[in-house]
Amino acid sequence: MNLRNGREFLAIPGPTNVPDAVLQAMHRPAVDIYSGEMVDITDSCQADIGKIFGTEGRIYLYAANGHGAWEAALTNVLSRGETVLVLSSGRFATGWGEVAAVLGCHVKTLSGNWRTPVDPVAVEDYLRKDVAGRIKAVLVVQVDTASGVVNDIPAIRKAMDAAGHNALLMVDAIASLATMAFEMDAWGVDVAISGSQKGLMTPPGLSFVASGKRGAKVHAKANLRTYYWDWTERDGALYYKKFCGTTPVHLMFGLRKALDLLLEEGLENVVERHVVLADAVRRAVGVWSESQAISFNIVKPSARANSVTTVLLADEYDPKAIQEFCRTRLGVILGGGLGELSGKAFRIAHMGHLNAPMVLGTLGAVESALQALAIPHGSGGIQAATDWIGKCLAV
Ligand SMILES: *Cc1c(COP(=O)(O)O)cnc(C)c1O
């Protein structure tokens, strides 16, 4: 027997659940890309993405996934042979660094580990030693989607300032934007990137790069610029250049609707909702972890992301069995362990268009799987999650 009839729950950290309203907004004929409507949608999305990044800087929209935004950001501010510093804390900043290396940059890595956030003191020490100012950009993720860590971006900015270093601070907010605070200008972030398919609840295929004044300044002399990603081309008056070709009209219809939903709810409420649902997940995982078989990958509670929780299993248990059981028997799709956590962890995503029953249902499925597969776990995880939600919403 299986219990997977009914709507499948997608609990992976991207692509995330697309609201019906967003799907419906996309279900219409294409329009002329030069029509007033399309131009207005493009302008208003640019402005609203700026609000969500917390910046008055320039916003560039790309018909590309997050990897495209990685390349777009790098090519617009760097020149061949320049050095970048990757602050690693899992899989994704390292991945961004790999793109930089292929583009012809020297890539240095401040190695972290997969269980703790980037240490700002280590960043300051590292940059102080770069007396010649060789490092032109520091690459970091706000949330590493593989480890489930959240890095303290303002603290990293302070560390750079304390070191008196003037590298650009470049932040990947793909797995965090619209799930937690991001204040590009207030935090002194020079270049930030994100994608459509995570907190922004839109199908994959769009990504965003925001550049402040310092990014714009170095852009003028960056020689890695290419025809397609180039900000200067896209800044021109010609609408056709905004996407360097045909506007991805349906994705833009969807994005417009998703931004409407987020802004109507209010960004603070969006963040608050993510905190409560993430805490519900953490409460359940906390109870399960009373056994030796299960633990949080991220050791320090305050460094656990509001968008994804990475759950470690002791060596004798197989996380893939939990994923497989949840998928084939219960209709819930969990994320797997990535990189060095492959075969050691599974991930529960809790970002984007989610309500309490979706999160509680996902947790219930995981707890049922632990039971069915005889994986030792503290009992009462679901109780802890429901108690928490009840407490947060008490009238
Ligand atoms: C998902 C993700 C990416 C990659 O995005 P794609 O759209 O898959 O290219 C990059 N960085 C982070 C932090 C992510 O979560």
The ligand as an SDF file (V2000), in Angstrom:
LIG
                    3D

 15 15  0  0  0  0  0  0  0  0999 V2000
   19.9070   27.2560   -6.1280 C   0  0  0  0  0  0  0  0  0  0  0  0
   21.1250   28.0570   -5.8290 C   0  0  0  0  0  0  0  0  0  0  0  0
   22.0290   28.4350   -6.8180 C   0  0  0  0  0  0  0  0  0  0  0  0
   21.9340   27.9450   -8.2280 C   0  0  0  0  0  0  0  0  0  0  0  0
   20.8070   28.3720   -8.8780 O   0  0  0  0  0  0  0  0  0  0  0  0
   20.4020   27.6790  -10.2870 P   0  0  0  0  0  0  0  0  0  0  0  0
   19.1630   28.3840  -10.6530 O   0  0  0  0  0  0  0  0  0  0  0  0
   20.2080   26.2310   -9.9840 O   0  0  0  0  0  0  0  0  0  0  0  0
   21.5110   27.9060  -11.2240 O   0  0  0  0  0  0  0  0  0  0  0  0
   23.0840   29.2440   -6.4720 C   0  0  0  0  0  0  0  0  0  0  0  0
   23.2520   29.6640   -5.2150 N   0  0  0  0  0  0  0  0  0  0  0  0
   22.4130   29.3050   -4.2220 C   0  0  0  0  0  0  0  0  0  0  0  0
   22.6600   29.7950   -2.8350 C   0  0  0  0  0  0  0  0  0  0  0  0
   21.3400   28.4910   -4.5010 C   0  0  0  0  0  0  0  0  0  0  0  0
   20.5060   28.1100   -3.5170 O   0  0  0  0  0  0  0  0  0  0  0  0
  1  2  1  0
  2  3  1  0
  2 14  2  0
  3  4  1  0
  3 10  2  0
  4  5  1  0
  5  6  1  0
  6  7  2  0
  6  8  1  0
  6  9  1  0
 10 11  1  0
 11 12  2  0
 12 13  1  0
 12 14  1  0
 14 15  1  0
M  END
$$$$
